Amino acid sequence: MNGWYEFSPARCWAVVVKEFIQMRRDRLTFGMMIGIPLLQLILFGFAINSDPRRLPTAVLLADRGPQGRTLLEAIRNSSYFDFVREVKSEAEARDALARGEVLFVVSIPEDFSRDLLRGDRPVLLVEADATDPAATSNAVGALGVLLDTALQNDLKGPLAYLGGAAGPVELRVHAKYNPEAITQYNIVPGLMGVVLTLTMILITGLAITRERERGTMENLLSMPTRPFEVLLGKIVPYILVGYIQVGLILVVARFLFNVPMAGDIGLLLAATLIFIVANLAVGVTFSTLAKNQLQAMQMTFFFFLPSILLSGFMFPFRGMPVWAQVVGEGLPLTHYLRIIRGILLKGNGLMDVAPDLWPVALFAVVVLVVAVLRYRQTLD
Amino acid sequence: MADELAIDVRGLTKRFGARTAVDGIDLQVRRGEICGFLGPNGSGKTTFLRMLCGLLRPDAGSGTCLGYDVIAETRSIKREVGYMTQRFSFWEDLTIAENLDFTARMYGVPNRRRAVRESLERLGLLERRSQLAGQLSGGWKQRLALAACLIHHPKLLLLDEPTAGVDPKARRDFWEEIHLLADQGMTFLITTHYMDEAERCHRLVYILEGKLLAHGTAAEVVAHARLTTWSVSGPNLARLAEQLRGQPGVRQAAAFGAALHVSGDDKAALEEAIAPFHTKEYQWRPIESGLEDVFIHLMDQSHSGGSP
């Protein structure tokens, strides 16, 4: 009781030495301590960009006059827009926007050059996918400034009167899907994917390592089972748990945050099943790789970090450099975010979400195969 | 069919890296036999059991277990073998009844509910069936593990130190149960460190550092060792033991209660060695060598590099 002042440096040092020895033995923890700062530095330092540029944009060119082309050139030069395709019709433009292939559609309407020269102030229509306000707001802001100066060179001499006070062109921006730019509309559905990723992987990650740590694995292995029976048996209960989470989040999203639900909830639930299975498969695979529960948790964290940073949940996906987008495309959360935001905010149907559905399914199958191959039927 | 072999393996070998845990063991066990498996810690007993029930893949050797190939037909073996691990390996967060029910499902036991109920009754676990396995004492855990291993009516039971940490009464009940089941034709391979348990086995196998050193009935094993043992009592036996050890002819001197057992494999040399200590202080008498004398002798012999 009164020995608090008895500090023994030798005993303290003994603990220090012991901790260092144990740290050296636990290679994975040591690797994580080195790896996580590196990973964060790379992701935050290089991949994440809160002022995204070179955003994929489609062009609907109904007028091929020189002024229209000048304008497009100016838009491209702003570096915010990257013209990735030309669409032929309104319907094609809508599809590209719905599927997230492009974030903007710039339309040069019919008779644009004629109307411009007549001084009729033609409309330059820009449709923006505003599901993620952070991704598009800077680009939209840049457009206004740009238009005032873009045509200055074309409108010289006798045409100088057109560059009057009101500007030669009327810019009309349609912020689609989330016109009021409410961040919650984007974040709340995204959170569903994030929560499912974290909990599903963690919960199953512990499932098999726990058996190993408690010594019950030896018993399980001595029974006449096949790996797939055990792995599937470990996954199924958590599908139910996942759906409870989904129900909870949807109710809160609807009634607390008033998140619009434009699409088919049945389709969302079906797509969610594939996503849940993909995450459970990751967890089970970690479980077969990890030696103990701590390692399984570390692996979960190692997977979770890029998932939330590179999937487009926290930062605009299109704003990241190409290599980061490639990594992001390999993560199920990236695709699921597109699916859920697409269904809830854009009212997307099966055909619209299909391009993001099959990568998730493929991911689940590949990871499950790894798990079955890694699952040891013996104690060797 | 009575003399059919339940276990018939030859040259079974398992290596972990550079260490050979089990080194070319041959073993035949007849159906209905209780075979005691002895040897010091780390001698390869657990590894051998695990190879028999398909938990480890042998690096060399071949043979059959219940007529199935030990390498190719492990799934068939698992269905008919019960394996009780050294460390309690049932689910501590399940109740007794839930553990039994799960095990019965895994083995596809017909009339599962009845089988579970009968198993609870037979082992006297009925009143405790809703108790969590993790809250049970050592003896009850052992009963549960045995009940679970028996639920699918295996033909062969592999028990790895089943009575470690169990009180004498529970141990005796346990062995009575084992003999009852053996009479019904079940085969047992049991590892143990207790000599009284070894003597309850039909046949014994002694292994050391992965090699089989002795086998046969208890009497055969003792006879085969050709060990002469003297018992001596008197004051300061620890010092006497020190003096005797290292004398030519004295293989070992070990305390047994108030007496010291002095053994050697050369009768004449041993008597010559102890002759100087035949003083008034000490009472010497020749005794039958016991199993324990033999096993300690086998252990020492190997460590001193003596002939097997």
Interface residues (C-beta under 8 A of the other chain):
Chain A: R214 G215 T216 M217 E218 N219 L221 S222 M223 P224 T225 T378 L379 D380
Chain B: R50 C53 G54 L55 L56 R57 R75 K78 R79 V81 Y83 T85 R87 F88 S89 F90 W91 E92 T103 M106 Y107
